[in-house]
Amino acid sequence: MTLVSKAGPSYCIPTEISRCKNAQNVVIGRHPQILSSESLSVGMKRGHRFVVAASPPTEDAVIATEPLTKEDLIAYLASGCKPKENWRIGTEHEKFGFENGTLRPMKYEQIAELLHGIAERFDWDKIMEGDTIIGLKQGMQSISLEPGGQFELSGAPVETLHQTCAEVNSHLYQVKAVAEEMGTGFLGIGFQPKWALKEIPIMPKGRYDIMRNYMPKVGSLGLDMMFRTCTVQVNLDFSSEADMIRKFRASLALQPIATALFANSPFTDGKPNGYLSMRSHIWTDTDNNRAGMLPFVFDDTFGFEQYVDYALDVPMYFVYRKKKYIDCTGMSFRDFLAGRLPCIPGELPTLNDWENHLTTIFPEVRLKRYLEMRGADGGPWRRLCALPAFWVGLLYDEDSLQRVLDMTADWTSEERQMLRNKVPRTGLKTPFRDGLLRHVAEEVLKLAKDGLERRGFKEVAFLNAVAEVVSTGNLVISMHNTSRAASGTLPWKVGAVYRSCFRRAPLLRSPLISAPCGCQQGIDLEEVMSSAPGWIESCEIAVEGAGNRNM
């Protein structure tokens, strides 16, 4: 998610932040930060458009009057505490763009044309890296590009799920209006279903060059994560350190259930890959120094300080100085605090450097000044609204949150990790204790519904999409006998392909195809993807295991 700083006169931000722990306020930091307008992103009016000079998540604008301490880093996280009436919902979702004629991924030049078109037609500000357009901003919403051109909306913080879904509708309508004229469409799915890694274009963003070179050194699937995955996530607030801990533990324990409910990535290189969520599996061998289930969150000593200790030990990617990314891969932020960072010896970090570093950590739930739920695949329109509904119902209602904590209190670290490892293949059919994970999901879904009911905004209907999954046991992509299929002992066919596309506007959805296709070894993805050219943001695919009969 790209954040843009606005230029302005020099000013002082005091970082005397009260660490919010239960009812006590403990002052832990008093280090003013001086921000200069010369080093903040600079805005330039061009006609009626506002062009924003690009930055990474934040610029390197801040000059500390005193060296940062670990207490300052803790205070940064604690500054996210806010009273319940100020809690908001922030939703982010990604999708794959492709050419209608060839089904190939959109090249950067086409994406740039799309960004310019949206900016001019719908009054977005352009985000530039040098002379290169890399995103858009409008109010508190932003559009950014992932490494392989995945098109991401980072939504504004809103109060209700109705506002979330209206924002999604508006975004999809705007993208459709421009993309349709270009002969391009978008696919909502968790993993690139057809094209090999070498066929994915690379976006011209400096930080991605550093990541691309580093990923193969720390895992076998990091480049697939960068270039061939899409997700939907929701960002939620907390009121205190104690509230953060409870929400972190509840959401981390249940993240495999979210992965199962939203699993939507069974194809790789044009054929079944043996997984319900290939995207989730990829994270298990991307970089285990910065991903995973974070068992220390369940320790009695966990809090803001323990997360800071964890983050300090996650190897760095880069430092941003003078509008350039400096490769610091594998280096320690602890050394940076002491002025001993080899890539920029003698320099000390700013809070902006810390914020940037936090964005390069990728656990299943991530703490910044809010909590990010990161376990779900990208998917069709209804599920873009269902994911935030699921977590809001569970985490923003005190009764439902406590019920989740009670339910998961005796789950062991080994059980949580087992679910994380097995769910990408077996989803809700994963055995758990005396039953299946589906049985746990039924109870969790009821808690989410009850939580939304008590909010009083008539938001329960947004859970209908996942209610169908839990009640039938069938996912967006339902794969049976997956272990045999993955081993090659079971022939495969596509039993049915259902496409829901946005023709006139996102709210006007109609199924356009309901027909079998496929063969024993591969899948006719041309038929899947070209059955409704022009706009394929929302795609629901049902895949069934075949017997020994060939198509």
Secondary structure as a PSIPRED ss2 file (coil, helix, strand):
# PSIPRED VFORMAT (PSIPRED V4.0)

   1 M C   1.000  0.000  0.000
   2 T C   1.000  0.000  0.000
   3 L C   1.000  0.000  0.000
   4 V C   1.000  0.000  0.000
   5 S C   1.000  0.000  0.000
   6 K C   1.000  0.000  0.000
   7 A C   1.000  0.000  0.000
   8 G C   1.000  0.000  0.000
   9 P C   1.000  0.000  0.000
  10 S C   1.000  0.000  0.000
  11 Y E   0.000  0.000  1.000
  12 C E   0.000  0.000  1.000
  13 I E   0.000  0.000  1.000
  14 P C   1.000  0.000  0.000
  15 T C   1.000  0.000  0.000
  16 E C   1.000  0.000  0.000
  17 I C   1.000  0.000  0.000
  18 S E   0.000  0.000  1.000
  19 R E   0.000  0.000  1.000
  20 C E   0.000  0.000  1.000
  21 K E   0.000  0.000  1.000
  22 N C   1.000  0.000  0.000
  23 A C   1.000  0.000  0.000
  24 Q E   0.000  0.000  1.000
  25 N E   0.000  0.000  1.000
  26 V E   0.000  0.000  1.000
  27 V E   0.000  0.000  1.000
  28 I C   1.000  0.000  0.000
  29 G C   1.000  0.000  0.000
  30 R C   1.000  0.000  0.000
  31 H C   1.000  0.000  0.000
  32 P C   1.000  0.000  0.000
  33 Q E   0.000  0.000  1.000
  34 I E   0.000  0.000  1.000
  35 L E   0.000  0.000  1.000
  36 S C   1.000  0.000  0.000
  37 S C   1.000  0.000  0.000
  38 E C   1.000  0.000  0.000
  39 S C   1.000  0.000  0.000
  40 L C   1.000  0.000  0.000
  41 S C   1.000  0.000  0.000
  42 V C   1.000  0.000  0.000
  43 G E   0.000  0.000  1.000
  44 M E   0.000  0.000  1.000
  45 K E   0.000  0.000  1.000
  46 R E   0.000  0.000  1.000
  47 G C   1.000  0.000  0.000
  48 H C   1.000  0.000  0.000
  49 R E   0.000  0.000  1.000
  50 F E   0.000  0.000  1.000
  51 V E   0.000  0.000  1.000
  52 V E   0.000  0.000  1.000
  53 A E   0.000  0.000  1.000
  54 A C   1.000  0.000  0.000
  55 S C   1.000  0.000  0.000
  56 P C   1.000  0.000  0.000
  57 P C   1.000  0.000  0.000
  58 T C   1.000  0.000  0.000
  59 E C   1.000  0.000  0.000
  60 D C   1.000  0.000  0.000
  61 A C   1.000  0.000  0.000
  62 V E   0.000  0.000  1.000
  63 I E   0.000  0.000  1.000
  64 A E   0.000  0.000  1.000
  65 T C   1.000  0.000  0.000
  66 E C   1.000  0.000  0.000
  67 P C   1.000  0.000  0.000
  68 L C   1.000  0.000  0.000
  69 T C   1.000  0.000  0.000
  70 K H   0.000  1.000  0.000
  71 E H   0.000  1.000  0.000
  72 D H   0.000  1.000  0.000
  73 L H   0.000  1.000  0.000
  74 I H   0.000  1.000  0.000
  75 A H   0.000  1.000  0.000
  76 Y H   0.000  1.000  0.000
  77 L H   0.000  1.000  0.000
  78 A H   0.000  1.000  0.000
  79 S C   1.000  0.000  0.000
  80 G C   1.000  0.000  0.000
  81 C C   1.000  0.000  0.000
  82 K C   1.000  0.000  0.000
  83 P C   1.000  0.000  0.000
  84 K H   0.000  1.000  0.000
  85 E H   0.000  1.000  0.000
  86 N H   0.000  1.000  0.000
  87 W C   1.000  0.000  0.000
  88 R C   1.000  0.000  0.000
  89 I E   0.000  0.000  1.000
  90 G E   0.000  0.000  1.000
  91 T E   0.000  0.000  1.000
  92 E E   0.000  0.000  1.000
  93 H E   0.000  0.000  1.000
  94 E E   0.000  0.000  1.000
  95 K E   0.000  0.000  1.000
  96 F E   0.000  0.000  1.000
  97 G E   0.000  0.000  1.000
  98 F E   0.000  0.000  1.000
  99 E E   0.000  0.000  1.000
 100 N C   1.000  0.000  0.000
 101 G C   1.000  0.000  0.000
 102 T C   1.000  0.000  0.000
 103 L C   1.000  0.000  0.000
 104 R C   1.000  0.000  0.000
 105 P E   0.000  0.000  1.000
 106 M C   1.000  0.000  0.000
 107 K C   1.000  0.000  0.000
 108 Y H   0.000  1.000  0.000
 109 E H   0.000  1.000  0.000
 110 Q H   0.000  1.000  0.000
 111 I H   0.000  1.000  0.000
 112 A H   0.000  1.000  0.000
 113 E H   0.000  1.000  0.000
 114 L H   0.000  1.000  0.000
 115 L H   0.000  1.000  0.000
 116 H H   0.000  1.000  0.000
 117 G H   0.000  1.000  0.000
 118 I H   0.000  1.000  0.000
 119 A H   0.000  1.000  0.000
 120 E H   0.000  1.000  0.000
 121 R H   0.000  1.000  0.000
 122 F H   0.000  1.000  0.000
 123 D C   1.000  0.000  0.000
 124 W C   1.000  0.000  0.000
 125 D E   0.000  0.000  1.000
 126 K E   0.000  0.000  1.000
 127 I E   0.000  0.000  1.000
 128 M E   0.000  0.000  1.000
 129 E E   0.000  0.000  1.000
 130 G C   1.000  0.000  0.000
 131 D C   1.000  0.000  0.000
 132 T E   0.000  0.000  1.000
 133 I E   0.000  0.000  1.000
 134 I E   0.000  0.000  1.000
 135 G E   0.000  0.000  1.000
 136 L E   0.000  0.000  1.000
 137 K E   0.000  0.000  1.000
 138 Q E   0.000  0.000  1.000
 139 G C   1.000  0.000  0.000
 140 M C   1.000  0.000  0.000
 141 Q E   0.000  0.000  1.000
 142 S E   0.000  0.000  1.000
 143 I E   0.000  0.000  1.000
 144 S E   0.000  0.000  1.000
 145 L E   0.000  0.000  1.000
 146 E C   1.000  0.000  0.000
 147 P C   1.000  0.000  0.000
 148 G C   1.000  0.000  0.000
 149 G C   1.000  0.000  0.000
 150 Q C   1.000  0.000  0.000
 151 F E   0.000  0.000  1.000
 152 E E   0.000  0.000  1.000
 153 L E   0.000  0.000  1.000
 154 S E   0.000  0.000  1.000
 155 G C   1.000  0.000  0.000
 156 A C   1.000  0.000  0.000
 157 P C   1.000  0.000  0.000
 158 V E   0.000  0.000  1.000
 159 E C   1.000  0.000  0.000
 160 T C   1.000  0.000  0.000
 161 L H   0.000  1.000  0.000
 162 H H   0.000  1.000  0.000
 163 Q H   0.000  1.000  0.000
 164 T H   0.000  1.000  0.000
 165 C H   0.000  1.000  0.000
 166 A H   0.000  1.000  0.000
 167 E H   0.000  1.000  0.000
 168 V H   0.000  1.000  0.000
 169 N H   0.000  1.000  0.000
 170 S H   0.000  1.000  0.000
 171 H H   0.000  1.000  0.000
 172 L H   0.000  1.000  0.000
 173 Y H   0.000  1.000  0.000
 174 Q H   0.000  1.000  0.000
 175 V H   0.000  1.000  0.000
 176 K H   0.000  1.000  0.000
 177 A H   0.000  1.000  0.000
 178 V H   0.000  1.000  0.000
 179 A H   0.000  1.000  0.000
 180 E H   0.000  1.000  0.000
 181 E H   0.000  1.000  0.000
 182 M H   0.000  1.000  0.000
 183 G C   1.000  0.000  0.000
 184 T E   0.000  0.000  1.000
 185 G E   0.000  0.000  1.000
 186 F E   0.000  0.000  1.000
 187 L E   0.000  0.000  1.000
 188 G C   1.000  0.000  0.000
 189 I C   1.000  0.000  0.000
 190 G C   1.000  0.000  0.000
 191 F E   0.000  0.000  1.000
 192 Q C   1.000  0.000  0.000
 193 P C   1.000  0.000  0.000
 194 K C   1.000  0.000  0.000
 195 W C   1.000  0.000  0.000
 196 A C   1.000  0.000  0.000
 197 L H   0.000  1.000  0.000
 198 K H   0.000  1.000  0.000
 199 E H   0.000  1.000  0.000
 200 I C   1.000  0.000  0.000
 201 P C   1.000  0.000  0.000
 202 I C   1.000  0.000  0.000
 203 M C   1.000  0.000  0.000
 204 P C   1.000  0.000  0.000
 205 K C   1.000  0.000  0.000
 206 G H   0.000  1.000  0.000
 207 R H   0.000  1.000  0.000
 208 Y H   0.000  1.000  0.000
 209 D H   0.000  1.000  0.000
 210 I H   0.000  1.000  0.000
 211 M H   0.000  1.000  0.000
 212 R H   0.000  1.000  0.000
 213 N H   0.000  1.000  0.000
 214 Y H   0.000  1.000  0.000
 215 M H   0.000  1.000  0.000
 216 P H   0.000  1.000  0.000
 217 K H   0.000  1.000  0.000
 218 V H   0.000  1.000  0.000
 219 G C   1.000  0.000  0.000
 220 S C   1.000  0.000  0.000
 221 L C   1.000  0.000  0.000
 222 G H   0.000  1.000  0.000
 223 L H   0.000  1.000  0.000
 224 D H   0.000  1.000  0.000
 225 M H   0.000  1.000  0.000
 226 M H   0.000  1.000  0.000
 227 F H   0.000  1.000  0.000
 228 R H   0.000  1.000  0.000
 229 T E   0.000  0.000  1.000
 230 C C   1.000  0.000  0.000
 231 T E   0.000  0.000  1.000
 232 V E   0.000  0.000  1.000
 233 Q E   0.000  0.000  1.000
 234 V E   0.000  0.000  1.000
 235 N E   0.000  0.000  1.000
 236 L E   0.000  0.000  1.000
 237 D C   1.000  0.000  0.000
 238 F C   1.000  0.000  0.000
 239 S C   1.000  0.000  0.000
 240 S C   1.000  0.000  0.000
 241 E H   0.000  1.000  0.000
 242 A H   0.000  1.000  0.000
 243 D H   0.000  1.000  0.000
 244 M H   0.000  1.000  0.000
 245 I H   0.000  1.000  0.000
 246 R H   0.000  1.000  0.000
 247 K H   0.000  1.000  0.000
 248 F H   0.000  1.000  0.000
 249 R H   0.000  1.000  0.000
 250 A H   0.000  1.000  0.000
 251 S H   0.000  1.000  0.000
 252 L H   0.000  1.000  0.000
 253 A H   0.000  1.000  0.000
 254 L H   0.000  1.000  0.000
 255 Q H   0.000  1.000  0.000
 256 P H   0.000  1.000  0.000
 257 I H   0.000  1.000  0.000
 258 A H   0.000  1.000  0.000
 259 T H   0.000  1.000  0.000
 260 A H   0.000  1.000  0.000
 261 L H   0.000  1.000  0.000
 262 F C   1.000  0.000  0.000
 263 A C   1.000  0.000  0.000
 264 N C   1.000  0.000  0.000
 265 S E   0.000  0.000  1.000
 266 P C   1.000  0.000  0.000
 267 F E   0.000  0.000  1.000
 268 T E   0.000  0.000  1.000
 269 D C   1.000  0.000  0.000
 270 G C   1.000  0.000  0.000
 271 K E   0.000  0.000  1.000
 272 P E   0.000  0.000  1.000
 273 N C   1.000  0.000  0.000
 274 G C   1.000  0.000  0.000
 275 Y C   1.000  0.000  0.000
 276 L C   1.000  0.000  0.000
 277 S E   0.000  0.000  1.000
 278 M H   0.000  1.000  0.000
 279 R H   0.000  1.000  0.000
 280 S H   0.000  1.000  0.000
 281 H H   0.000  1.000  0.000
 282 I H   0.000  1.000  0.000
 283 W H   0.000  1.000  0.000
 284 T H   0.000  1.000  0.000
 285 D H   0.000  1.000  0.000
 286 T C   1.000  0.000  0.000
 287 D C   1.000  0.000  0.000
 288 N C   1.000  0.000  0.000
 289 N C   1.000  0.000  0.000
 290 R C   1.000  0.000  0.000
 291 A E   0.000  0.000  1.000
 292 G E   0.000  0.000  1.000
 293 M C   1.000  0.000  0.000
 294 L C   1.000  0.000  0.000
 295 P H   0.000  1.000  0.000
 296 F H   0.000  1.000  0.000
 297 V H   0.000  1.000  0.000
 298 F H   0.000  1.000  0.000
 299 D C   1.000  0.000  0.000
 300 D C   1.000  0.000  0.000
 301 T C   1.000  0.000  0.000
 302 F C   1.000  0.000  0.000
 303 G C   1.000  0.000  0.000
 304 F H   0.000  1.000  0.000
 305 E H   0.000  1.000  0.000
 306 Q H   0.000  1.000  0.000
 307 Y H   0.000  1.000  0.000
 308 V H   0.000  1.000  0.000
 309 D H   0.000  1.000  0.000
 310 Y H   0.000  1.000  0.000
 311 A H   0.000  1.000  0.000
 312 L H   0.000  1.000  0.000
 313 D H   0.000  1.000  0.000
 314 V C   1.000  0.000  0.000
 315 P C   1.000  0.000  0.000
 316 M C   1.000  0.000  0.000
 317 Y C   1.000  0.000  0.000
 318 F E   0.000  0.000  1.000
 319 V E   0.000  0.000  1.000
 320 Y E   0.000  0.000  1.000
 321 R E   0.000  0.000  1.000
 322 K C   1.000  0.000  0.000
 323 K C   1.000  0.000  0.000
 324 K E   0.000  0.000  1.000
 325 Y E   0.000  0.000  1.000
 326 I E   0.000  0.000  1.000
 327 D E   0.000  0.000  1.000
 328 C C   1.000  0.000  0.000
 329 T C   1.000  0.000  0.000
 330 G C   1.000  0.000  0.000
 331 M C   1.000  0.000  0.000
 332 S C   1.000  0.000  0.000
 333 F H   0.000  1.000  0.000
 334 R H   0.000  1.000  0.000
 335 D H   0.000  1.000  0.000
 336 F H   0.000  1.000  0.000
 337 L H   0.000  1.000  0.000
 338 A C   1.000  0.000  0.000
 339 G C   1.000  0.000  0.000
 340 R C   1.000  0.000  0.000
 341 L C   1.000  0.000  0.000
 342 P C   1.000  0.000  0.000
 343 C C   1.000  0.000  0.000
 344 I C   1.000  0.000  0.000
 345 P C   1.000  0.000  0.000
 346 G C   1.000  0.000  0.000
 347 E C   1.000  0.000  0.000
 348 L C   1.000  0.000  0.000
 349 P C   1.000  0.000  0.000
 350 T C   1.000  0.000  0.000
 351 L H   0.000  1.000  0.000
 352 N H   0.000  1.000  0.000
 353 D H   0.000  1.000  0.000
 354 W H   0.000  1.000  0.000
 355 E H   0.000  1.000  0.000
 356 N H   0.000  1.000  0.000
 357 H H   0.000  1.000  0.000
 358 L H   0.000  1.000  0.000
 359 T C   1.000  0.000  0.000
 360 T C   1.000  0.000  0.000
 361 I C   1.000  0.000  0.000
 362 F E   0.000  0.000  1.000
 363 P E   0.000  0.000  1.000
 364 E C   1.000  0.000  0.000
 365 V E   0.000  0.000  1.000
 366 R E   0.000  0.000  1.000
 367 L E   0.000  0.000  1.000
 368 K C   1.000  0.000  0.000
 369 R C   1.000  0.000  0.000
 370 Y C   1.000  0.000  0.000
 371 L E   0.000  0.000  1.000
 372 E E   0.000  0.000  1.000
 373 M E   0.000  0.000  1.000
 374 R E   0.000  0.000  1.000
 375 G E   0.000  0.000  1.000
 376 A E   0.000  0.000  1.000
 377 D E   0.000  0.000  1.000
 378 G C   1.000  0.000  0.000
 379 G C   1.000  0.000  0.000
 380 P C   1.000  0.000  0.000
 381 W H   0.000  1.000  0.000
 382 R H   0.000  1.000  0.000
 383 R H   0.000  1.000  0.000
 384 L H   0.000  1.000  0.000
 385 C H   0.000  1.000  0.000
 386 A H   0.000  1.000  0.000
 387 L H   0.000  1.000  0.000
 388 P H   0.000  1.000  0.000
 389 A H   0.000  1.000  0.000
 390 F H   0.000  1.000  0.000
 391 W H   0.000  1.000  0.000
 392 V H   0.000  1.000  0.000
 393 G H   0.000  1.000  0.000
 394 L H   0.000  1.000  0.000
 395 L H   0.000  1.000  0.000
 396 Y C   1.000  0.000  0.000
 397 D C   1.000  0.000  0.000
 398 E H   0.000  1.000  0.000
 399 D H   0.000  1.000  0.000
 400 S H   0.000  1.000  0.000
 401 L H   0.000  1.000  0.000
 402 Q H   0.000  1.000  0.000
 403 R H   0.000  1.000  0.000
 404 V H   0.000  1.000  0.000
 405 L H   0.000  1.000  0.000
 406 D H   0.000  1.000  0.000
 407 M H   0.000  1.000  0.000
 408 T H   0.000  1.000  0.000
 409 A C   1.000  0.000  0.000
 410 D C   1.000  0.000  0.000
 411 W C   1.000  0.000  0.000
 412 T C   1.000  0.000  0.000
 413 S H   0.000  1.000  0.000
 414 E H   0.000  1.000  0.000
 415 E H   0.000  1.000  0.000
 416 R H   0.000  1.000  0.000
 417 Q H   0.000  1.000  0.000
 418 M H   0.000  1.000  0.000
 419 L H   0.000  1.000  0.000
 420 R H   0.000  1.000  0.000
 421 N H   0.000  1.000  0.000
 422 K H   0.000  1.000  0.000
 423 V H   0.000  1.000  0.000
 424 P H   0.000  1.000  0.000
 425 R H   0.000  1.000  0.000
 426 T H   0.000  1.000  0.000
 427 G H   0.000  1.000  0.000
 428 L H   0.000  1.000  0.000
 429 K H   0.000  1.000  0.000
 430 T C   1.000  0.000  0.000
 431 P E   0.000  0.000  1.000
 432 F E   0.000  0.000  1.000
 433 R C   1.000  0.000  0.000
 434 D C   1.000  0.000  0.000
 435 G E   0.000  0.000  1.000
 436 L E   0.000  0.000  1.000
 437 L H   0.000  1.000  0.000
 438 R H   0.000  1.000  0.000
 439 H H   0.000  1.000  0.000
 440 V H   0.000  1.000  0.000
 441 A H   0.000  1.000  0.000
 442 E H   0.000  1.000  0.000
 443 E H   0.000  1.000  0.000
 444 V H   0.000  1.000  0.000
 445 L H   0.000  1.000  0.000
 446 K H   0.000  1.000  0.000
 447 L H   0.000  1.000  0.000
 448 A H   0.000  1.000  0.000
 449 K H   0.000  1.000  0.000
 450 D H   0.000  1.000  0.000
 451 G H   0.000  1.000  0.000
 452 L H   0.000  1.000  0.000
 453 E H   0.000  1.000  0.000
 454 R H   0.000  1.000  0.000
 455 R H   0.000  1.000  0.000
 456 G C   1.000  0.000  0.000
 457 F C   1.000  0.000  0.000
 458 K C   1.000  0.000  0.000
 459 E C   1.000  0.000  0.000
 460 V H   0.000  1.000  0.000
 461 A H   0.000  1.000  0.000
 462 F H   0.000  1.000  0.000
 463 L H   0.000  1.000  0.000
 464 N H   0.000  1.000  0.000
 465 A H   0.000  1.000  0.000
 466 V H   0.000  1.000  0.000
 467 A H   0.000  1.000  0.000
 468 E H   0.000  1.000  0.000
 469 V H   0.000  1.000  0.000
 470 V H   0.000  1.000  0.000
 471 S H   0.000  1.000  0.000
 472 T H   0.000  1.000  0.000
 473 G C   1.000  0.000  0.000
 474 N C   1.000  0.000  0.000
 475 L C   1.000  0.000  0.000
 476 V C   1.000  0.000  0.000
 477 I C   1.000  0.000  0.000
 478 S C   1.000  0.000  0.000
 479 M C   1.000  0.000  0.000
 480 H C   1.000  0.000  0.000
 481 N C   1.000  0.000  0.000
 482 T H   0.000  1.000  0.000
 483 S H   0.000  1.000  0.000
 484 R H   0.000  1.000  0.000
 485 A H   0.000  1.000  0.000
 486 A H   0.000  1.000  0.000
 487 S H   0.000  1.000  0.000
 488 G C   1.000  0.000  0.000
 489 T C   1.000  0.000  0.000
 490 L C   1.000  0.000  0.000
 491 P C   1.000  0.000  0.000
 492 W E   0.000  0.000  1.000
 493 K E   0.000  0.000  1.000
 494 V E   0.000  0.000  1.000
 495 G E   0.000  0.000  1.000
 496 A E   0.000  0.000  1.000
 497 V E   0.000  0.000  1.000
 498 Y E   0.000  0.000  1.000
 499 R E   0.000  0.000  1.000
 500 S E   0.000  0.000  1.000
 501 C E   0.000  0.000  1.000
 502 F E   0.000  0.000  1.000
 503 R C   1.000  0.000  0.000
 504 R C   1.000  0.000  0.000
 505 A C   1.000  0.000  0.000
 506 P C   1.000  0.000  0.000
 507 L C   1.000  0.000  0.000
 508 L C   1.000  0.000  0.000
 509 R E   0.000  0.000  1.000
 510 S E   0.000  0.000  1.000
 511 P E   0.000  0.000  1.000
 512 L E   0.000  0.000  1.000
 513 I E   0.000  0.000  1.000
 514 S E   0.000  0.000  1.000
 515 A E   0.000  0.000  1.000
 516 P E   0.000  0.000  1.000
 517 C E   0.000  0.000  1.000
 518 G C   1.000  0.000  0.000
 519 C C   1.000  0.000  0.000
 520 Q C   1.000  0.000  0.000
 521 Q C   1.000  0.000  0.000
 522 G C   1.000  0.000  0.000
 523 I C   1.000  0.000  0.000
 524 D C   1.000  0.000  0.000
 525 L H   0.000  1.000  0.000
 526 E H   0.000  1.000  0.000
 527 E H   0.000  1.000  0.000
 528 V H   0.000  1.000  0.000
 529 M H   0.000  1.000  0.000
 530 S H   0.000  1.000  0.000
 531 S C   1.000  0.000  0.000
 532 A C   1.000  0.000  0.000
 533 P C   1.000  0.000  0.000
 534 G C   1.000  0.000  0.000
 535 W C   1.000  0.000  0.000
 536 I C   1.000  0.000  0.000
 537 E C   1.000  0.000  0.000
 538 S C   1.000  0.000  0.000
 539 C E   0.000  0.000  1.000
 540 E E   0.000  0.000  1.000
 541 I E   0.000  0.000  1.000
 542 A E   0.000  0.000  1.000
 543 V E   0.000  0.000  1.000
 544 E E   0.000  0.000  1.000
 545 G E   0.000  0.000  1.000
 546 A C   1.000  0.000  0.000
 547 G C   1.000  0.000  0.000
 548 N C   1.000  0.000  0.000
 549 R C   1.000  0.000  0.000
 550 N C   1.000  0.000  0.000
 551 M C   1.000  0.000  0.000
